[in-house]
Amino acid sequence: MNQKPAKFLVVYSPAGFEKFFDEAADLDVTDTETYVAKAEALAKKYNMQVVGPPLEG
């Protein structure tokens, strides 16, 4: 398998959702339960709906 770095362009419309990522990077929590609660509140703030089951890892 040939693996190479990739670039991709993401466009958010209307503008403003990119601020979600700035705030998500600053959540500053270490335990999963607290992170999930804060991330869900942040998603709601930006009208984002998370769908699907949680990833297993």
DSSP file (Angstrom, degrees, kcal/mol; ACC not computed):
  #  RESIDUE AA STRUCTURE BP1 BP2  ACC     N-H-->O    O-->H-N    N-H-->O    O-->H-N    TCO  KAPPA ALPHA  PHI   PSI    X-CA   Y-CA   Z-CA
    1    1 A M              0   0    0      0, 0.0     2,-0.7     0, 0.0     0, 0.0   0.000 360.0 360.0 360.0 130.0    0.0    0.0    0.0
    2    2 A N        -     0   0    0      2,-0.0     2,-0.5     0, 0.0     0, 0.0  -0.814 360.0-168.3 -93.5 113.6    1.4    3.4   -1.0
    3    3 A Q        +     0   0    0     -2,-0.7     0, 0.0     0, 0.0     0, 0.0  -0.902  12.6 165.7-108.5 127.0    0.8    6.0    1.7
    4    4 A K        -     0   0    0     -2,-0.5    -2,-0.0     0, 0.0     0, 0.0  -0.962  41.7 -95.8-133.7 151.0    1.4    9.7    1.0
    5    5 A P        -     0   0    0      0, 0.0     2,-0.3     0, 0.0     0, 0.0  -0.309  43.6-156.8 -61.1 151.4    0.4   12.8    2.9
    6    6 A A        -     0   0    0      2,-0.0     2,-0.4     0, 0.0     0, 0.0  -0.915  11.4-154.1-130.3 157.7   -2.8   14.4    1.6
    7    7 A K        -     0   0    0     -2,-0.3     2,-0.3     2,-0.0     0, 0.0  -0.960  14.5-178.3-125.2 147.1   -4.4   17.9    1.7
    8    8 A F        -     0   0    0     -2,-0.4     2,-0.5     2,-0.0    -2,-0.0  -0.994  21.4-130.9-145.9 155.1   -8.0   18.7    1.6
    9    9 A L        -     0   0    0     -2,-0.3     2,-0.5     2,-0.0    -2,-0.0  -0.885  18.2-167.1-107.2 130.1  -10.1   21.8    1.6
   10   10 A V        -     0   0    0     -2,-0.5     2,-0.5     2,-0.0    -2,-0.0  -0.973   2.1-165.1-118.8 130.8  -13.1   22.2    3.9
   11   11 A V        -     0   0    0     -2,-0.5     2,-0.5     2,-0.0    -2,-0.0  -0.963   2.5-160.7-118.0 128.2  -15.6   25.0    3.4
   12   12 A Y        -     0   0    0     -2,-0.5     4,-0.1     0, 0.0     6,-0.1  -0.922  15.8-140.7-108.3 129.2  -18.1   26.0    6.1
   13   13 A S  S    S+     0   0    0     -2,-0.5     2,-0.2     1,-0.1    -2,-0.0  -0.975  85.4  29.8-139.9 123.7  -21.1   28.0    5.1
   14   14 A P  S >  S-     0   0    0      0, 0.0     3,-0.7     0, 0.0    -1,-0.1   0.553 105.1-115.3 -73.8 164.0  -22.2   30.1    6.7
   15   15 A A  T 3  S+     0   0    0      1,-0.2    -2,-0.1    -2,-0.2    -4,-0.0  -0.196  86.9  66.8 -64.5 157.1  -18.9   31.2    8.2
   16   16 A G  T >   +     0   0    0     -4,-0.1     3,-1.7    -3,-0.0     4,-0.3  -0.030  66.5  96.5 123.6 -29.5  -18.3   30.9   11.9
   17   17 A F  T X> S+     0   0    0     -3,-0.7     3,-2.1     1,-0.3     4,-0.5   0.770  70.9  74.5 -65.0 -23.3  -18.3   27.2   12.5
   18   18 A E  H >> S+     0   0    0      1,-0.3     4,-1.0     2,-0.2     3,-0.7   0.767  83.6  68.3 -60.3 -22.9  -14.5   27.2   12.3
   19   19 A K  H <> S+     0   0    0     -3,-1.7     4,-2.3     1,-0.2    -1,-0.3   0.756  84.4  71.9 -66.9 -23.6  -14.5   28.8   15.7
   20   20 A F  H <> S+     0   0    0     -3,-2.1     4,-2.6    -4,-0.3    -1,-0.2   0.916  96.8  49.3 -54.5 -44.3  -15.8   25.4   17.0
   21   21 A F  H <X S+     0   0    0     -3,-0.7     4,-1.9    -4,-0.5    -1,-0.2   0.863 107.8  53.3 -68.5 -36.2  -12.4   23.9   16.5
   22   22 A D  H  X S+     0   0    0     -4,-1.0     4,-0.7     1,-0.2    -1,-0.2   0.939 114.4  41.8 -60.9 -46.3  -10.7   26.8   18.3
   23   23 A E  H >< S+     0   0    0     -4,-2.3     3,-0.6     1,-0.2    -2,-0.2   0.872 111.5  55.1 -70.5 -36.7  -12.9   26.3   21.3
   24   24 A A  H >< S+     0   0    0     -4,-2.6     3,-1.3     1,-0.2     4,-0.2   0.865 104.0  55.2 -64.4 -35.8  -12.7   22.5   21.2
   25   25 A A  H 3< S+     0   0    0     -4,-1.9     3,-0.4     1,-0.3    -1,-0.2   0.743 107.4  51.7 -68.3 -22.1   -8.9   22.7   21.3
   26   26 A D  T << S+     0   0    0     -4,-0.7    -1,-0.3    -3,-0.6    -2,-0.2   0.210  71.8 108.5-100.0  14.6   -9.1   24.7   24.5
   27   27 A L    <   -     0   0    0     -3,-1.3    -1,-0.2     2,-0.1    -2,-0.1   0.831  58.5-166.1 -63.2 -30.7  -11.5   22.3   26.4
   28   28 A D        +     0   0    0     -3,-0.4     2,-0.3    -4,-0.2    -2,-0.1   0.871  33.2 132.5  49.4  53.8   -8.5   21.4   28.6
   29   29 A V        -     0   0    0      1,-0.1    -1,-0.2     3,-0.0    -2,-0.1  -0.960  40.4-165.0-129.7 152.6   -9.9   18.3   30.3
   30   30 A T        +     0   0    0     -2,-0.3     2,-0.3     5,-0.0    -1,-0.1   0.695  65.4  78.1-110.3 -24.6   -8.3   14.9   30.8
   31   31 A D  S  > S-     0   0    0      1,-0.1     4,-2.1     4,-0.0     5,-0.2  -0.700  74.1-133.9 -93.1 144.4  -11.1   12.6   31.8
   32   32 A T  H  > S+     0   0    0     -2,-0.3     4,-2.9     1,-0.2     5,-0.2   0.880 100.2  55.3 -61.6 -44.7  -13.4   11.3   29.1
   33   33 A E  H  > S+     0   0    0      1,-0.2     4,-1.9     2,-0.2    -1,-0.2   0.911 111.5  43.7 -59.8 -44.8  -16.7   11.9   30.8
   34   34 A T  H  > S+     0   0    0      2,-0.2     4,-2.4     1,-0.2    -1,-0.2   0.903 113.5  52.0 -66.9 -41.3  -16.0   15.6   31.4
   35   35 A Y  H  X S+     0   0    0     -4,-2.1     4,-3.0     1,-0.2     5,-0.2   0.931 108.9  49.8 -60.6 -46.0  -14.7   16.0   27.9
   36   36 A V  H  X S+     0   0    0     -4,-2.9     4,-2.5     1,-0.2    -1,-0.2   0.915 110.8  49.7 -61.4 -43.4  -17.8   14.5   26.3
   37   37 A A  H  X S+     0   0    0     -4,-1.9     4,-1.9    -5,-0.2    -1,-0.2   0.923 114.9  43.5 -61.7 -44.9  -20.1   16.7   28.3
   38   38 A K  H  X S+     0   0    0     -4,-2.4     4,-2.2     2,-0.2    -2,-0.2   0.888 113.6  51.3 -68.6 -38.8  -18.2   19.9   27.4
   39   39 A A  H  X S+     0   0    0     -4,-3.0     4,-2.6    -5,-0.2    -2,-0.2   0.889 108.8  51.1 -66.1 -39.2  -17.9   18.7   23.7
   40   40 A E  H  X S+     0   0    0     -4,-2.5     4,-2.2    -5,-0.2    -1,-0.2   0.910 110.9  48.4 -64.5 -41.6  -21.7   18.1   23.5
   41   41 A A  H  X S+     0   0    0     -4,-1.9     4,-1.9     2,-0.2    -2,-0.2   0.894 112.7  48.7 -64.1 -39.8  -22.4   21.6   24.9
   42   42 A L  H  X S+     0   0    0     -4,-2.2     4,-1.5     2,-0.2    -2,-0.2   0.902 109.4  51.9 -67.1 -41.3  -20.0   23.1   22.4
   43   43 A A  H  <>S+     0   0    0     -4,-2.6     5,-3.2     1,-0.2     3,-0.2   0.913 109.2  50.6 -60.6 -42.5  -21.6   21.2   19.6
   44   44 A K  H ><5S+     0   0    0     -4,-2.2     3,-1.7     1,-0.2    -1,-0.2   0.903 105.1  57.2 -62.1 -40.9  -25.0   22.5   20.6
   45   45 A K  H 3<5S+     0   0    0     -4,-1.9    -1,-0.2     1,-0.3    -2,-0.2   0.862 112.7  40.6 -57.0 -37.0  -23.6   26.0   20.7
   46   46 A Y  T 3<5S-     0   0    0     -4,-1.5    -1,-0.3    -3,-0.2    -2,-0.2   0.146 115.6-113.3-100.7  18.4  -22.6   25.7   17.0
   47   47 A N  T < 5 +     0   0    0     -3,-1.7     2,-0.4     1,-0.2    -3,-0.2   0.851  65.2 151.9  54.5  38.7  -25.7   23.8   16.0
   48   48 A M      < -     0   0    0     -5,-3.2     2,-0.5    -6,-0.1    -1,-0.2  -0.846  33.3-154.9-102.0 135.7  -23.7   20.7   15.3
   49   49 A Q        -     0   0    0     -2,-0.4     2,-0.5    -3,-0.1    -9,-0.0  -0.949   6.2-148.5-112.8 122.7  -25.4   17.3   15.6
   50   50 A V        -     0   0    0     -2,-0.5     2,-0.3   -10,-0.1    -2,-0.0  -0.778  22.4-174.0 -89.0 126.8  -23.2   14.3   16.4
   51   51 A V        +     0   0    0     -2,-0.5    -2,-0.0     2,-0.1     0, 0.0  -0.844  36.3  36.5-121.1 157.9  -24.6   11.1   14.8
   52   52 A G  S    S-     0   0    0     -2,-0.3     3,-0.1     2,-0.0    -2,-0.0  -0.040  91.3 -54.7  90.7 165.1  -23.6    7.5   15.0
   53   53 A P        -     0   0    0      0, 0.0    -2,-0.1     0, 0.0     3,-0.1  -0.351  66.5 -89.7 -73.3 157.3  -22.2    5.4   17.8
   54   54 A P        -     0   0    0      0, 0.0     2,-0.2     0, 0.0    -2,-0.0  -0.322  49.3-101.4 -61.7 150.3  -19.1    6.4   19.7
   55   55 A L        -     0   0    0     -3,-0.1     2,-0.4     1,-0.0    -3,-0.0  -0.514  32.1-135.2 -72.3 140.3  -15.8    5.1   18.2
   56   56 A E              0   0    0     -2,-0.2    -1,-0.0     1,-0.1     0, 0.0  -0.778 360.0 360.0 -95.0 141.7  -14.3    2.2   20.0
   57   57 A G              0   0    0     -2,-0.4    -1,-0.1     0, 0.0    -2,-0.0   0.412 360.0 360.0-153.4 360.0  -10.7    2.3   20.7
